[in-house]
Amino acid sequence: MDRISQSVVKKDHLSKISGRSIYVADYPPEGVLCGKLLHSTVARAKVKGVRLPPLPEGYTWVDARDVPGDNNVNIVLDDTPVYCRETVEYIGEPIGMLCGPDEAKVAALLSQCKVDYEPLEPVLDLDRVFEEEFETGYQEQAYLEPQGMMAEPEEGGKMFVHGSVQCAYYVQGAVMRALGAAPGGVHVLQDVTGGGFGGKEAFPSILGCQVAVAAHKTGQKVRCVFDRREDMEYTSKRHPSLCRYKIAVKDGKVTAIDCDVVFNAGAYSTLSAVVLQRGIIAAPGVYNIPNVHVSGRALKTNTSPCGAYRGFGAPQTFFAVERMMDHVAQALGVDEIEFKAAHLVKQGDLTSTQGRYHFPVPLSAQLEEVDKLCSLREKHRLYAQPQTGRYRRGMGFSWYFHGAGFTGSGERDLIKAVAKLHKYADGTVEVLASNGDIGQGVRTTFPKIVAHELNLPLEKVYYNHPDTARVPDSGPTVASRSLMVVGELLRRAAIHLREIWADGQEQEVEEHFKEPDFMIPFYLDKFQGDAYPTYAWAVNAIEVEVDTLTGLTKILGAYGSFDVGTPVDYNIVMGQMEGGYLQGIGHASIEKMDYDAKGRIRNNSFSDYLIPTTLDVPKLECVLHVEQYPDGPYGAKGAGELPLVGATAAYVSAVEQALGAARHPLNKAPFVAEDVLAELGKEVN
Ligand code: MOS
């Protein structure tokens, strides 16, 4: 194993497991106003007025009229308000915030606030006019720590905002706009963050604006921390999708594919445009098909706005394309795995956006690795035979990529990442970057890279939680980009510092992102070029046993080969692979979330929305396949999102085999026990 891959103890390990880490909810309450949001209780209505109870001294109501700058949260498009405009557009939309010193009193007063609504007809569902379709559901990030933000007015009219965030500079940009402030007037700190998984990519910008406006009005510190129910009902989750695929086959080969991708965006667009981009780019899967046509839309409905969740649009379309290829193979009477293998892309082939796969595509080798782990081919053939009896088995399979880093030209044109190293006179080195540690380990891996190049012990290099007042903008903590892009800037900065190192002196070095020379420039207007510099690759296989009496499915084993390039710390990367795979298995098998006829999310607690617990972890065997990427640190590529993306297709194809593919072509995820029973019920009728 490379020296850089050898595992170290994570820098924040002790403070987190000992309970000493200070999350946003842990700052002492003295002098902090508790803010609670008044959420809309209807999916679509004109807000005619809000009737407030008499507010005691020290209690303040805050709404859109108090926004000193622009009542729009800076995300991608300008449609998400800080506080609602004349209408509310989903159940949960923040109408205003009540702030006061005593939390229980704020809650009591909030319950006495009455909103006069003039009801409007809500739109909840996607239009359904399709022939062959594949459907995936919501998925809730279920981070341990709920959303929470705090705003503190500072000397000279400045605003300090901090909390549970992935992207400190996104929040800063949004708060500046809402307050009408200059860059120096707002700074944002990432507090210790108990998980994000995409759920804290854009949402903290909204909540950050809301607490900042409240702090601006009251002149006091304001903190708003969501309870689990608010978090599950009202914050962003994975987009439900409906994909219609058509495939043309001639002489056993696929000659054309036509994909129509529809995402349910919810009431405001937030990140939907960019989530959809990643989804449609992945729509033809890992196959070289001569004719490709993809269309995609994210539709507005009067439901909670959807957003980023690990995988960012790709799990939806990979589910569709993998299932579609399986079904075409079945219709042709050929083995699914061999059929897919005959269409696999290879190095040098065109991507769906007329870019190139510049580097080797290791999927064939990874298939062999997984085959060794679980006898994939043999069991897949065995379970394809008709089965009777109460317990029936299936072996499912998927392969896929994850584009490493930002989609398209974002890194080059928008982010323009800068990272710095600051060396103190005592020889310690501080990493200055804006990427938050959300559990994925950058507080450890960034210093590890720098210590490696400077030949320093790891204790001599540290990385604090980023505060935009102190660190350059190295971009957001998203898109599996932090280690690959910013880690490489830090590696280069460390080499530079090594070259100019002067004992006893304070020194600073800075590195700027430069797009690799090999890239075919991406143009958003044509939607052509290299959407990603490189790709992470994976093969998944899942073996199940279905109990046809209860509908419950037991996972006998989940296997994966993951190529994320060189692991910059083996344990950290393995933790990512296993954790992400498990989230994907949850999405495939038990995590079901839906709204009722009024547009209210029904699954708003961990007893109504089941995620895998430690007791649900199946036999999980992951191996790393290393295909080095020359422009990532030591050959590392994007790692964070890859392991989640392929589980739905592998799991649902396994259940399909167990039930008998010929009679039960399955095309939706999650596929829960009730779905199994509904399928089996069709046999009786
Ligand atoms: Mo991520 S799902 O790119 O925050």
Boltz pocket constraint, residues with backbone or C-beta under 6 A from the ligand:
constraints:
  - pocket:
      binder: B
      contacts: [[A, 166], [A, 197], [A, 198], [A, 199], [A, 201], [A, 308], [A, 309], [A, 310], [A, 311], [A, 312], [A, 477], [A, 478], [A, 479], [A, 480]]
      max_distance: 6.0
